[in-house]
Amino acid sequence: MVGVLLFCSIGGIMLSKEITELLFERGQFSPKDTLITSQVFSLYLLGLLPFGLTKLFSLWLYAKLEQKKAAKISLISLFLGLAASLSLMPLLGVLGLALANSLSGLFLFVLTIKAFGFQAFLGIIKPLKLWLVILFLACAEILLLLAFKSLITHLYLFYYFQGF
């Protein structure tokens, strides 16, 4: 699960401009709007991994009948996210809101892991071979995306102007 979330985050961040262009850039949606939207998208993707892992570990809390603890963690994270939003929004605008959301996910993850137990969590993520494989695949993904990013863009533009 960590690998899938990490690979989706990396791919989404690296291709955020192209994804935004493909989905939205037409009519009144200008290249400037594409740039802003792709930056917001990238900042939201930073929170994909912590939110995904939190979902997994929060299910453990529910299975252990600790709904009250899970609700308390969510409430604390909500207020920390609100504080982050209110402090980052004046500085960064819409980018601050996206970053605050990702930070809120990180707060939620840390609090959930604290309830799960740091030692138990470290026991799960201990296998070094798994991390080496994930690191290797993440680096390979980055290299492949860097190599083929311009090709993907050119193919998109070719088909776009052909009327497909």
C-alpha positions as CSV (number, residue, x, y, z in Angstrom):
1,M,0.0,0.0,0.0
2,V,2.9,2.4,0.8
3,G,4.3,1.8,-2.6
4,V,1.1,2.4,-4.5
5,L,0.4,5.7,-2.6
6,L,4.0,6.8,-3.0
7,F,4.1,6.0,-6.7
8,C,0.8,7.8,-7.3
9,S,2.0,10.9,-5.4
10,I,5.3,11.0,-7.3
11,G,3.6,10.5,-10.7
12,G,0.8,13.0,-9.9
13,I,3.3,15.7,-8.8
14,M,5.6,15.2,-11.7
15,L,2.7,15.2,-14.2
16,S,0.5,17.7,-12.4
17,K,0.8,20.4,-15.2
18,E,0.0,17.9,-17.9
19,I,-2.9,16.4,-16.0
20,T,-4.4,19.8,-15.4
21,E,-3.9,20.9,-19.0
22,L,-5.6,17.7,-20.3
23,L,-8.6,18.0,-18.0
24,F,-9.2,21.8,-17.8
25,E,-7.3,24.0,-20.2
26,R,-9.9,25.2,-22.7
27,G,-12.2,28.1,-22.9
28,Q,-11.6,30.7,-20.2
29,F,-9.2,28.4,-18.3
30,S,-5.8,30.0,-19.2
31,P,-2.2,28.6,-18.9
32,K,-1.9,30.8,-15.8
33,D,-4.9,29.0,-14.3
34,T,-3.3,25.7,-15.3
35,L,-0.1,26.6,-13.4
36,I,-1.9,27.6,-10.2
37,T,-4.2,24.5,-10.4
38,S,-1.3,22.1,-10.9
39,Q,0.6,23.6,-8.0
40,V,-2.5,23.2,-5.8
41,F,-2.9,19.6,-7.1
42,S,0.8,18.9,-6.2
43,L,0.4,20.2,-2.7
44,Y,-2.7,18.1,-2.2
45,L,-0.8,15.0,-3.4
46,L,1.7,15.5,-0.7
47,G,-1.0,14.4,1.7
48,L,-2.0,11.3,-0.2
49,L,0.5,9.0,1.6
50,P,-0.3,10.1,5.2
51,F,-4.1,10.1,4.5
52,G,-3.9,6.7,2.9
53,L,-1.9,5.2,5.7
54,T,-4.1,6.9,8.3
55,K,-7.1,5.1,6.8
56,L,-5.4,1.8,7.2
57,F,-4.4,2.3,10.9
58,S,-7.6,4.0,11.9
59,L,-9.4,0.8,10.9
60,W,-7.3,-1.0,13.4
61,L,-8.6,1.5,16.1
62,Y,-12.1,0.7,15.1
63,A,-11.4,-3.1,15.1
64,K,-10.1,-2.7,18.7
65,L,-13.3,-0.9,19.6
66,E,-11.5,2.4,20.3
67,Q,-14.0,4.6,18.4
68,K,-13.7,7.3,21.1
69,K,-10.0,7.5,20.6
70,A,-10.4,7.6,16.8
71,A,-12.9,10.4,17.1
72,K,-10.6,12.4,19.5
73,I,-7.7,12.0,17.1
74,S,-9.9,13.2,14.2
75,L,-11.1,16.2,16.2
76,I,-7.5,17.2,17.2
77,S,-6.4,16.9,13.6
78,L,-9.4,19.0,12.5
79,F,-8.4,21.8,14.8
80,L,-4.7,21.6,13.9
81,G,-5.7,21.7,10.2
82,L,-7.9,24.7,10.8
83,A,-5.0,26.5,12.6
84,A,-2.7,25.6,9.7
85,S,-5.2,26.8,7.1
86,L,-5.8,30.1,9.0
87,S,-2.1,30.7,9.3
88,L,-1.0,29.6,5.8
89,M,-3.8,31.1,3.8
90,P,-2.8,34.8,4.3
91,L,0.8,33.9,3.3
92,L,0.2,31.6,0.4
93,G,-3.5,31.9,-0.6
94,V,-5.0,28.9,-2.2
95,L,-1.6,27.1,-2.1
96,G,-1.7,27.6,1.7
97,L,-5.0,25.8,2.0
98,A,-3.7,22.9,0.0
99,L,-0.6,22.7,2.0
100,A,-2.6,23.0,5.3
101,N,-4.7,20.0,4.1
102,S,-1.6,17.9,3.6
103,L,-0.2,19.0,6.9
104,S,-3.5,18.1,8.5
105,G,-3.1,14.6,7.0
106,L,0.4,14.3,8.5
107,F,-0.9,15.4,11.9
108,L,-3.7,12.8,11.7
109,F,-1.2,10.1,10.6
110,V,1.2,10.9,13.5
111,L,-1.6,10.9,16.1
112,T,-3.0,7.7,14.7
113,I,0.4,6.0,14.8
114,K,0.9,7.2,18.4
115,A,-2.4,5.5,19.3
116,F,-1.3,2.4,17.4
117,G,2.1,2.4,19.0
118,F,5.3,3.6,17.5
119,Q,7.1,0.3,18.3
120,A,4.4,-1.7,16.6
121,F,4.5,0.6,13.6
122,L,8.3,0.3,13.4
123,G,7.9,-3.5,13.6
124,I,5.7,-3.4,10.5
125,I,8.0,-1.2,8.4
126,K,11.2,-2.8,9.6
127,P,12.0,-5.1,6.5
128,L,14.9,-3.3,4.8
129,K,14.5,-5.3,1.5
130,L,11.0,-3.9,1.1
131,W,12.2,-0.3,1.5
132,L,15.0,-0.9,-0.9
133,V,12.6,-2.2,-3.5
134,I,10.2,0.7,-2.9
135,L,13.1,3.2,-3.1
136,F,14.4,1.6,-6.3
137,L,11.0,1.6,-7.9
138,A,10.4,5.2,-6.9
139,C,13.7,6.3,-8.5
140,A,12.9,4.3,-11.6
141,E,9.5,6.0,-11.8
142,I,11.1,9.4,-11.5
143,L,13.7,8.6,-14.2
144,L,11.0,7.2,-16.6
145,L,8.7,10.1,-16.1
146,L,11.6,12.6,-16.7
147,A,12.6,10.7,-19.9
148,F,9.1,10.3,-21.3
149,K,7.4,13.5,-20.0
150,S,8.2,15.4,-23.2
151,L,7.1,12.5,-25.4
152,I,3.8,12.3,-23.6
153,T,3.3,16.0,-24.0
154,H,4.1,15.9,-27.7
155,L,1.8,13.0,-28.3
156,Y,-1.0,14.8,-26.4
157,L,-0.5,17.9,-28.5
158,F,-0.4,15.9,-31.7
159,Y,-3.7,14.2,-31.0
160,Y,-5.2,17.4,-29.6
161,F,-4.6,19.3,-32.8
162,Q,-5.6,16.4,-35.0
163,G,-9.1,16.8,-33.5
164,F,-9.3,13.4,-31.6
